[in-house]
Structures are given as C-alpha cells and as structure tokens.
C-alpha cells in the first residue's frame, strides 16, 4: 500500500503560481510512476501530468504544457507540481496518484484561481 497526502492548494489570482506537493508513505516510493489529475465541478477527472519512477520522462496534458512542471524527489518520497500562469479554468481539486495503473490516490487539494 502507498499513502498519498497532497498539500499546497489554495486561492490565487489569475497569472499567479502555486506549488503542490504530494508526500508518499508506505511501500518504496521510488518504484512508482507518479501523476497529478484534477477534477473541476461538474467535470470528469482529467490527467494533468505524470512522471516516471526515475523522473526522466515527464509528460503533460496539452492544456498545461509550458505552464506546469512535475518533478519528484525520491529521497523525500515527494512529488511536486509547479503551476504558473494560472487561469480560472485551472480551478479544480488536484489529486496525486501513483502506480502503473494509477492504483493509489490521495484525498485531493483544492486550487481556486480568481479572475
């Protein structure tokens, strides 16, 4: 089992930045691919970014490319999502996930971007 706890969400003005963190505990963190998804009110959960176990292959949804950066620190069992140039459409609950089939999920952290 892997337990995931997100932090760093909050309220920010359009154009601002936030950094989300996801702390993992349980089984060896470094063997898992990690990812971030988000779910806006009334919408389905969508993929935002993912990163391989080694951190060498990040990938992003088209909607966040060039604005968001995913990274991980395996020594700290933590994955990050640096978000810049935020827009109101980025408002959502952001979830951290781990595993080859996104087997484990955190509880989510709210990000609200005001216009």
RAMOTA-V658057 format. One record per run of one state. SS is the DSSP state (helix for helix, strand for strand, loop for the rest). FROM is the first residue (numbers start at 0). LEN is the number of residues. If there is no record, write none. Layout:
{{SS	FROM	LEN} {SS	FROM	LEN}}
This chain:
{{loop	0	1} {strand	1	6} {loop	7	2} {strand	9	4} {loop	13	4} {strand	17	9} {loop	26	2} {helix	28	3} {loop	31	2} {strand	33	6} {loop	39	6} {strand	45	6} {loop	51	7} {strand	58	2} {loop	60	7} {strand	67	6} {loop	73	4} {strand	77	6} {loop	83	4} {helix	87	3} {loop	90	1} {strand	91	7} {loop	98	5} {strand	103	2} {loop	105	3} {strand	108	6} {loop	114	1}}
